[in-house]
């Protein structure tokens, strides 16, 4: 069976991984006859958001510890990721990708990317292995690789930022996947569009399916 590395960025759409996207990604990998290991950076998350009120909470949390909630405890620090042990790498979305894996939420195209995330992507790119990204996480891939085609759906501001980082943005709708064969990058918009959970499932299933064609 093929093996995916899934990188999470916390627990919850506003300050970590989008839980529906993360769960549907794990389901899609399994449905396509593959297995996965889950990783997250062992770093403090940018802030903690009350998901009822949208307000910031006066506490600190760790990205790895919070991601472990989704992984049911079966997770490893991203520092332990070795591209040689995996066939594909995939990033669910959520604001954690733009706040904890990178600073895109604050700095836009001038953002920085967590060094462990950067290394994982570059190592997989060097090995010509598929890299998947859902929702907002394609901006992280664009910042790392530069000249790459991705999609975040239809948001003009984010698309413009991708272009400023050297990437090419393709406008897409629910469940559609943008494939950059030269870079082995596979992206789909998910909750960057006004989506329901079935559309999230379709996006996750389709992006994993496209990646499987290259394994």
C-alpha positions as CSV (number, residue, x, y, z in Angstrom):
1,X,0.0,0.0,0.0
2,X,1.0,3.6,-0.7
3,X,1.8,5.7,2.4
4,X,0.8,9.4,2.9
5,X,2.2,11.8,5.3
6,X,-0.6,14.2,6.6
7,X,0.5,17.5,8.1
8,X,-1.8,19.2,10.6
9,X,-1.6,22.7,12.0
10,X,-3.7,22.5,15.2
11,X,-7.3,21.7,16.0
12,X,-10.1,24.0,14.7
13,X,-10.7,26.1,11.6
14,X,-9.9,29.5,13.1
15,X,-6.6,28.7,14.8
16,X,-5.6,25.3,13.5
17,X,-6.5,22.5,11.1
18,X,-10.0,22.5,9.6
19,X,-11.4,19.4,11.2
20,X,-13.8,18.3,8.4
21,X,-11.0,18.7,5.8
22,X,-8.5,16.8,8.0
23,X,-10.9,13.9,8.7
24,X,-12.1,13.7,5.1
25,X,-8.5,13.6,3.9
26,X,-7.8,10.6,6.2
27,X,-11.0,8.9,5.0
28,X,-10.1,9.5,1.3
29,X,-6.6,8.1,1.7
30,X,-8.1,5.0,3.3
31,X,-10.8,4.7,0.6
32,X,-8.1,4.8,-2.1
33,X,-6.4,1.8,-0.5
34,X,-3.5,3.7,1.1
35,X,-2.3,4.3,4.7
36,X,-1.1,7.4,6.5
37,X,1.0,8.8,9.3
38,X,0.1,12.2,10.8
39,X,2.6,14.9,11.7
40,X,2.5,18.4,13.1
41,X,5.2,20.9,14.1
42,X,6.0,20.9,17.8
43,X,5.6,24.7,18.2
44,X,3.3,27.1,20.0
45,X,0.3,28.1,17.9
46,X,-0.1,31.8,17.1
47,X,-3.2,32.2,19.2
48,X,-6.3,30.5,20.5
49,X,-9.7,31.4,19.2
50,X,-13.1,30.8,20.8
51,X,-14.9,29.0,18.0
52,X,-18.3,30.2,19.3
53,X,-17.5,33.9,19.6
54,X,-14.6,34.3,17.3
55,X,-12.7,36.1,20.0
56,X,-9.1,35.4,21.1
57,X,-8.7,33.5,24.3
58,X,-6.0,34.4,27.0
59,X,-4.1,31.1,26.8
60,X,-1.4,29.3,24.8
61,X,-1.6,25.9,23.1
62,X,0.9,23.7,21.2
63,X,0.3,22.8,17.6
64,X,1.4,19.2,18.0
65,X,-0.6,18.6,21.1
66,X,-3.8,20.2,19.6
67,X,-3.3,18.2,16.3
68,X,-3.1,15.0,18.4
69,X,-6.8,15.5,19.2
70,X,-7.7,14.9,15.5
71,X,-5.1,12.1,15.2
72,X,-6.4,10.4,18.4
73,X,-3.0,10.6,19.8
74,X,-1.2,8.8,17.0
75,X,1.0,11.6,15.7
76,X,4.6,12.5,15.4
77,X,6.6,15.8,15.4
78,X,7.2,17.0,11.9
79,X,10.9,17.1,12.7
80,X,10.8,13.3,12.4
81,X,9.4,13.3,8.8
82,X,11.6,11.6,6.3
83,X,10.5,11.8,2.7
84,X,12.2,8.5,1.9
85,X,9.5,6.7,4.0
86,X,6.5,8.2,2.2
87,X,4.9,8.1,-1.2
88,X,2.9,11.4,-0.9
89,X,2.5,14.4,1.4
90,X,-0.7,16.3,2.0
91,X,-1.9,19.4,3.9
92,X,-5.5,19.9,5.0
93,X,-6.6,23.5,5.3
94,X,-7.8,25.7,8.1
95,X,-6.3,29.0,9.3
96,X,-3.6,27.1,11.1
97,X,-1.9,26.7,7.7
98,X,-1.8,30.5,7.4
99,X,-1.0,31.2,11.1
100,X,1.0,28.2,12.4
101,X,2.6,26.6,9.3
102,X,3.3,30.1,7.9
103,X,2.6,33.7,8.6
104,X,0.4,34.2,5.5
105,X,-2.6,35.4,7.5
106,X,-0.5,38.4,8.7
107,X,2.1,39.0,6.1
108,X,0.5,37.8,2.8
109,X,3.0,37.3,0.0
110,X,5.8,38.4,2.3
111,X,5.1,35.6,4.7
112,X,7.6,33.1,6.1
113,X,7.1,29.4,6.4
114,X,7.9,27.0,9.2
115,X,11.3,25.5,8.4
116,X,10.1,21.9,9.0
117,X,7.2,22.5,6.6
118,X,9.6,23.9,4.1
119,X,12.0,21.0,4.3
120,X,9.2,18.4,4.0
121,X,7.8,20.1,0.8
122,X,11.3,20.6,-0.8
123,X,12.3,17.0,0.0
124,X,9.2,15.6,-1.6
125,X,9.6,17.9,-4.6
126,X,13.2,16.8,-5.0
127,X,12.0,13.2,-4.9
128,X,9.2,13.9,-7.5
129,X,6.6,12.7,-5.1
130,X,3.0,14.1,-5.0
131,X,2.2,17.0,-2.7
132,X,-1.4,17.8,-2.0
133,X,-3.0,20.9,-0.4
134,X,-6.5,21.8,0.5
135,X,-8.3,25.1,1.1
136,X,-5.8,27.8,2.1
137,X,-2.8,25.5,2.4
138,X,-1.9,25.9,-1.3
139,X,-0.5,29.4,-0.4
140,X,2.1,27.6,1.7
141,X,3.1,25.5,-1.2
142,X,3.3,28.6,-3.5
143,X,5.5,30.4,-1.0
144,X,7.9,27.5,-0.8
145,X,8.0,26.5,-4.5
146,X,7.3,29.9,-6.2
147,X,6.7,28.9,-9.9
148,X,3.8,26.5,-9.3
149,X,0.2,26.3,-10.3
150,X,-2.4,26.0,-7.5
151,X,-6.0,26.8,-6.7
152,X,-7.7,28.2,-3.7
153,X,-11.0,28.5,-5.5
154,X,-12.2,31.9,-6.5
155,X,-11.0,34.5,-3.9
156,X,-9.3,37.3,-5.8
157,X,-7.2,38.6,-3.0
158,X,-5.6,35.3,-2.2
159,X,-5.2,34.5,-5.9
160,X,-3.4,37.8,-6.3
161,X,-1.1,37.0,-3.3
162,X,-0.2,33.7,-5.0
163,X,0.7,35.5,-8.2
164,X,2.9,37.9,-6.2
165,X,4.7,34.9,-4.7
166,X,5.5,33.7,-8.3
167,X,2.8,31.1,-8.6
168,X,-0.1,30.8,-11.0
169,X,-3.7,30.6,-9.7
170,X,-6.4,28.6,-11.4
171,X,-10.0,29.4,-10.6
172,X,-11.9,26.3,-9.6
173,X,-15.3,25.2,-8.2
174,X,-16.3,22.6,-5.6
175,X,-14.5,19.3,-5.9
176,X,-12.2,20.4,-8.7
177,X,-8.5,19.6,-8.6
178,X,-5.7,21.6,-10.1
179,X,-2.7,19.4,-11.1
180,X,0.8,20.8,-11.7
181,X,2.6,17.8,-13.2
182,X,5.9,19.5,-13.3
183,X,6.0,20.1,-9.6
184,X,3.8,17.2,-8.6
185,X,1.4,19.5,-6.7
186,X,-2.3,18.8,-6.4
187,X,-4.7,21.4,-4.9
188,X,-8.5,21.8,-4.3
189,X,-10.4,24.7,-2.7
190,X,-12.7,23.0,-0.1
191,X,-13.8,25.7,2.5
192,X,-12.2,28.5,0.5
193,X,-15.6,28.3,-1.2
194,X,-19.0,28.4,0.5
195,X,-19.1,24.6,0.9
196,X,-21.0,21.9,2.8
197,X,-19.5,18.8,4.2
198,X,-20.3,16.6,1.2
199,X,-18.5,19.1,-1.0
200,X,-15.5,18.9,1.4
201,X,-15.6,15.1,1.1
202,X,-15.7,15.3,-2.7
203,X,-12.7,17.7,-2.7
204,X,-10.6,15.5,-0.4
205,X,-11.5,12.3,-2.2
206,X,-10.8,13.8,-5.6
207,X,-7.4,15.4,-4.7
208,X,-6.2,12.1,-3.1
209,X,-7.5,10.2,-6.2
210,X,-5.5,12.5,-8.5
211,X,-2.4,12.0,-6.4
212,X,-2.8,8.2,-6.5
213,X,-2.6,8.3,-10.3
214,X,1.1,9.3,-10.0
215,X,2.0,6.7,-7.4
